C-alpha cells in the first residue's frame, strides 16, 4: 500500500485559511456560513486527491449535499456562482490581499 503524503507547512496553512473562511456560495447569497474545504478535481480519479492549492471554501450543502452543490448539482452551481476555477481565482486574490494587509501592519 502506498504511503500517505504528509501535507507541507504551506499546504497546512492553506487548508487552515480555507477552513476559516465562510462558504463562498452562501456569502454571495448574503449569508456567512461555516465552510469545509473542497478540493477541485481536474482530471483526477476518485482515489486521487487534487493538490491542496486547488481548494475553495464551501458549506456542506454547497459542497456535497444540496441540489445546488459541486457534487450533486454542478451545472446549477456553476450557473449560479461561476466555475470552480473562477471561484478559486477569487479566493486566491482574497488570500493574497489579506496577506498584504497583514504585512503592512507589521
Protein Blocks (a to p, Z undefined) as FASTA:
>chain_A
ZZdddddfklmmmmmmmmmpccfklmmnopacddddddddehiafklccdfklccdddfk
lmmmmmbdfklmmmlmmmmnopfklmmmmmmmmmmmmmmmmmmmZZ
